[in-house]
Amino acid sequence: MAKKYDGGNLRLVRVLARNPAYTRYHVTYSSGRLTISGIMNVPTTPGPHPALVLNHGYIDPAVYTNGRGLMREQDYLARRGYVVLHTDYRNHAQSTDDPRAELNLRLGYTEDVINAVLALRTSQYVDPERIGLLGRSMGGGITYNVLVAQPGLVKAGVVFAPVSSDTVDNFNRWTRDERPVATAIVRTYGEPARNPTFWRNVSPVNFFGRVTEPVLIHHGTSDSTCPISWSRETLAALKAAGKDATMYTYPGEEHAFGPAWPTSMARTVAFLKQHGV
């Protein structure tokens, strides 16, 4: 929250693909002292366009490749007139390595997304007043982080099958059994029960009062990766803080979304347009 961000230097490095609807570019931009790679889809229709930063879920950085993770969404949204910037995050694809990323609870990913928005604002193809966020799974948690860290940065946030807005839930579910990462984290910050102040301060749920943007949550009832109860708790916390929050549930849908995906995307575009994105 206290940091100053100066994301910029957005470079369209090369064309990856063209079709009648949009051109797909390999891009880089600055995030503090790091260079972050990604892809950007630019519609062929006249701009400037509304834009979205897409925040992908967890993929092992050792196997991750440029632009991987939200391929359906990248295509769908570009065909509906959005400039789409899918960031690779630090330590992914051609992005600069940050050896402290895991110890810092991947909060650097949040910085990379904030800087992605700032970089997009400088693009000739983008209307800087019409930028939103879309994240799935881990990227949903990053979206929550951005909304609480930098209120007013974007116009709206959409999350699919997001992780918990309480970082302790996520640590216990995925990180606790990951040695030696978990050992280093606990050694540095303490167990959640022994140092609750630290863990509260890295959990976006405790700062929802800062959020100024509408939030849309999509979650399947059969999600075995991120329990739907997490999103119900997040929705309740947002509403308790007096925020504009909506949640759609999808009976039988798992983490990745199958038959209900087209419906969820149509609802997403309607929500974004309703809120000026």
BELCOR-V454045 format. One record per residue. N is the residue number from 0. PHI is phi in whole degrees, -180 to 180 (NA if undefined). D_FIRST is the distance of its C-alpha to the first C-alpha in Angstrom with 1 decimal. Layout:
n:N phi:PHI d_first:D_FIRST
n:N phi:PHI d_first:D_FIRST
This chain:
n:0 phi:NA d_first:0.0
n:1 phi:-84 d_first:3.8
n:2 phi:-69 d_first:5.6
n:3 phi:-100 d_first:8.4
n:4 phi:-117 d_first:10.0
n:5 phi:-139 d_first:13.8
n:6 phi:-55 d_first:15.2
n:7 phi:-176 d_first:18.9
n:8 phi:57 d_first:22.4
n:9 phi:-70 d_first:23.2
n:10 phi:-121 d_first:26.7
n:11 phi:-87 d_first:29.2
n:12 phi:-73 d_first:31.0
n:13 phi:-162 d_first:33.9
n:14 phi:-81 d_first:35.2
n:15 phi:-95 d_first:35.3
n:16 phi:-165 d_first:37.3
n:17 phi:-133 d_first:38.6
n:18 phi:-145 d_first:39.9
n:19 phi:-60 d_first:41.0
n:20 phi:-91 d_first:37.7
n:21 phi:-162 d_first:35.1
n:22 phi:-109 d_first:34.7
n:23 phi:-106 d_first:32.6
n:24 phi:-117 d_first:31.0
n:25 phi:-83 d_first:29.6
n:26 phi:-129 d_first:26.6
n:27 phi:-136 d_first:24.1
n:28 phi:-153 d_first:21.0
n:29 phi:-95 d_first:18.7
n:30 phi:-134 d_first:15.4
n:31 phi:62 d_first:14.8
n:32 phi:-88 d_first:18.1
n:33 phi:-99 d_first:19.0
n:34 phi:-109 d_first:21.2
n:35 phi:-113 d_first:20.7
n:36 phi:-95 d_first:23.7
n:37 phi:-180 d_first:24.3
n:38 phi:-123 d_first:26.8
n:39 phi:-136 d_first:26.9
n:40 phi:-98 d_first:29.5
n:41 phi:-118 d_first:30.6
n:42 phi:-60 d_first:33.1
n:43 phi:-81 d_first:36.4
n:44 phi:-70 d_first:36.5
n:45 phi:-62 d_first:35.8
n:46 phi:-101 d_first:32.1
n:47 phi:-72 d_first:29.6
n:48 phi:-107 d_first:28.3
n:49 phi:-65 d_first:25.5
n:50 phi:-141 d_first:23.3
n:51 phi:-134 d_first:21.5
n:52 phi:-96 d_first:19.3
n:53 phi:-101 d_first:20.9
n:54 phi:-113 d_first:19.1
n:55 phi:-77 d_first:22.0
n:56 phi:-79 d_first:22.6
n:57 phi:-68 d_first:23.5
n:58 phi:-135 d_first:26.3
n:59 phi:-51 d_first:27.5
n:60 phi:-56 d_first:26.4
n:61 phi:-69 d_first:29.9
n:62 phi:-114 d_first:31.4
n:63 phi:-65 d_first:28.7
n:64 phi:-126 d_first:29.9
n:65 phi:-48 d_first:28.4
n:66 phi:78 d_first:27.4
n:67 phi:-80 d_first:28.4
n:68 phi:127 d_first:27.3
n:69 phi:-134 d_first:27.3
n:70 phi:-63 d_first:30.5
n:71 phi:-61 d_first:31.9
n:72 phi:-68 d_first:28.9
n:73 phi:-57 d_first:28.7
n:74 phi:-69 d_first:32.4
n:75 phi:-57 d_first:32.4
n:76 phi:-73 d_first:29.6
n:77 phi:-64 d_first:30.9
n:78 phi:-69 d_first:34.3
n:79 phi:-106 d_first:32.9
n:80 phi:94 d_first:31.6
n:81 phi:-98 d_first:28.0
n:82 phi:-72 d_first:26.7
n:83 phi:-117 d_first:25.2
n:84 phi:-111 d_first:22.9
n:85 phi:-101 d_first:22.9
n:86 phi:-85 d_first:20.6
n:87 phi:-85 d_first:22.1
n:88 phi:65 d_first:18.9
n:89 phi:-60 d_first:19.2
n:90 phi:73 d_first:22.4
n:91 phi:-116 d_first:24.0
n:92 phi:51 d_first:27.0
n:93 phi:-95 d_first:27.0
n:94 phi:-72 d_first:23.3
n:95 phi:-63 d_first:22.7
n:96 phi:-78 d_first:22.8
n:97 phi:-126 d_first:20.0
n:98 phi:-64 d_first:22.0
n:99 phi:-98 d_first:19.1
n:100 phi:-59 d_first:17.7
n:101 phi:-71 d_first:19.3
n:102 phi:-62 d_first:18.7
n:103 phi:-85 d_first:14.9
n:104 phi:58 d_first:15.5
n:105 phi:59 d_first:15.2
n:106 phi:-65 d_first:11.4
n:107 phi:-61 d_first:12.5
n:108 phi:-62 d_first:14.0
n:109 phi:-63 d_first:10.8
n:110 phi:-60 d_first:10.1
n:111 phi:-65 d_first:13.7
n:112 phi:-74 d_first:13.6
n:113 phi:-57 d_first:11.0
n:114 phi:-69 d_first:13.3
n:115 phi:-64 d_first:16.2
n:116 phi:-62 d_first:15.6
n:117 phi:-63 d_first:15.4
n:118 phi:-66 d_first:18.5
n:119 phi:-60 d_first:20.2
n:120 phi:-59 d_first:19.9
n:121 phi:-88 d_first:22.2
n:122 phi:-78 d_first:24.9
n:123 phi:-65 d_first:28.2
n:124 phi:-88 d_first:28.5
n:125 phi:-116 d_first:25.4
n:126 phi:-80 d_first:24.9
n:127 phi:-66 d_first:21.3
n:128 phi:-92 d_first:21.2
n:129 phi:-131 d_first:22.1
n:130 phi:-122 d_first:19.7
n:131 phi:-130 d_first:18.8
n:132 phi:-121 d_first:17.7
n:133 phi:-137 d_first:20.2
n:134 phi:-137 d_first:19.8
n:135 phi:-125 d_first:22.3
n:136 phi:57 d_first:22.3
n:137 phi:-56 d_first:19.6
n:138 phi:-66 d_first:18.4
n:139 phi:-68 d_first:18.1
n:140 phi:-64 d_first:15.7
n:141 phi:-62 d_first:13.6
n:142 phi:-60 d_first:14.0
n:143 phi:-58 d_first:12.7
n:144 phi:-59 d_first:9.5
n:145 phi:-63 d_first:9.1
n:146 phi:-63 d_first:10.2
n:147 phi:-84 d_first:7.8
n:148 phi:-78 d_first:4.5
n:149 phi:-134 d_first:6.5
n:150 phi:-58 d_first:9.4
n:151 phi:90 d_first:12.4
n:152 phi:-68 d_first:12.0
n:153 phi:-126 d_first:15.1
n:154 phi:-96 d_first:18.0
n:155 phi:-165 d_first:18.4
n:156 phi:-132 d_first:17.7
n:157 phi:-125 d_first:20.7
n:158 phi:-130 d_first:20.9
n:159 phi:-117 d_first:24.1
n:160 phi:44 d_first:25.0
n:161 phi:-75 d_first:21.5
n:162 phi:-68 d_first:20.6
n:163 phi:-71 d_first:19.6
n:164 phi:-84 d_first:16.3
n:165 phi:-107 d_first:17.1
n:166 phi:-60 d_first:16.5
n:167 phi:-62 d_first:19.5
n:168 phi:-57 d_first:21.7
n:169 phi:-68 d_first:20.9
n:170 phi:-61 d_first:21.3
n:171 phi:-67 d_first:24.6
n:172 phi:-78 d_first:25.9
n:173 phi:-120 d_first:25.4
n:174 phi:-92 d_first:24.2
n:175 phi:-56 d_first:26.2
n:176 phi:-91 d_first:29.4
n:177 phi:-93 d_first:28.2
n:178 phi:-86 d_first:29.5
n:179 phi:-94 d_first:28.6
n:180 phi:-60 d_first:25.0
n:181 phi:-61 d_first:24.8
n:182 phi:-61 d_first:26.6
n:183 phi:-66 d_first:24.2
n:184 phi:-66 d_first:21.2
n:185 phi:-66 d_first:23.1
n:186 phi:-64 d_first:24.3
n:187 phi:-79 d_first:20.9
n:188 phi:-113 d_first:19.0
n:189 phi:90 d_first:22.0
n:190 phi:-63 d_first:23.3
n:191 phi:-53 d_first:21.3
n:192 phi:-72 d_first:24.2
n:193 phi:-95 d_first:24.1
n:194 phi:-135 d_first:20.4
n:195 phi:-63 d_first:19.1
n:196 phi:-62 d_first:16.2
n:197 phi:-59 d_first:14.6
n:198 phi:-68 d_first:15.4
n:199 phi:-63 d_first:14.2
n:200 phi:-74 d_first:10.7
n:201 phi:-109 d_first:10.8
n:202 phi:-115 d_first:12.5
n:203 phi:-60 d_first:11.1
n:204 phi:-56 d_first:14.2
n:205 phi:-82 d_first:13.1
n:206 phi:-128 d_first:10.4
n:207 phi:-63 d_first:12.8
n:208 phi:-61 d_first:13.3
n:209 phi:-82 d_first:10.3
n:210 phi:-67 d_first:12.1
n:211 phi:-117 d_first:14.3
n:212 phi:-107 d_first:16.1
n:213 phi:-67 d_first:19.2
n:214 phi:-127 d_first:19.3
n:215 phi:-118 d_first:22.5
n:216 phi:-117 d_first:23.2
n:217 phi:-115 d_first:26.4
n:218 phi:-152 d_first:27.8
n:219 phi:-84 d_first:31.3
n:220 phi:-72 d_first:33.2
n:221 phi:-104 d_first:34.6
n:222 phi:-66 d_first:31.4
n:223 phi:-96 d_first:32.1
n:224 phi:-95 d_first:29.0
n:225 phi:-118 d_first:26.3
n:226 phi:-57 d_first:28.0
n:227 phi:-63 d_first:28.0
n:228 phi:-59 d_first:27.4
n:229 phi:-61 d_first:23.7
n:230 phi:-72 d_first:23.3
n:231 phi:-64 d_first:25.4
n:232 phi:-68 d_first:23.2
n:233 phi:-64 d_first:20.1
n:234 phi:-58 d_first:22.1
n:235 phi:-63 d_first:23.2
n:236 phi:-68 d_first:19.8
n:237 phi:-64 d_first:18.6
n:238 phi:-67 d_first:21.8
n:239 phi:-63 d_first:21.7
n:240 phi:-86 d_first:18.5
n:241 phi:80 d_first:20.6
n:242 phi:-97 d_first:19.1
n:243 phi:-84 d_first:21.2
n:244 phi:-134 d_first:21.7
n:245 phi:-132 d_first:24.8
n:246 phi:-134 d_first:26.2
n:247 phi:-107 d_first:29.3
n:248 phi:-110 d_first:31.1
n:249 phi:-127 d_first:33.7
n:250 phi:-58 d_first:36.7
n:251 phi:82 d_first:37.6
n:252 phi:-77 d_first:34.9
n:253 phi:-89 d_first:33.5
n:254 phi:-62 d_first:30.2
n:255 phi:-85 d_first:31.1
n:256 phi:67 d_first:32.6
n:257 phi:-121 d_first:36.2
n:258 phi:-58 d_first:38.5
n:259 phi:-85 d_first:35.7
n:260 phi:-58 d_first:33.6
n:261 phi:-59 d_first:35.2
n:262 phi:-64 d_first:34.7
n:263 phi:-64 d_first:31.0
n:264 phi:-74 d_first:30.5
n:265 phi:-62 d_first:32.7
n:266 phi:-65 d_first:30.6
n:267 phi:-63 d_first:27.4
n:268 phi:-65 d_first:28.8
n:269 phi:-62 d_first:30.1
n:270 phi:-63 d_first:26.8
n:271 phi:-62 d_first:25.1
n:272 phi:-64 d_first:27.9
n:273 phi:-59 d_first:27.9
n:274 phi:-108 d_first:24.3
n:275 phi:83 d_first:25.0
n:276 phi:-110 d_first:24.1
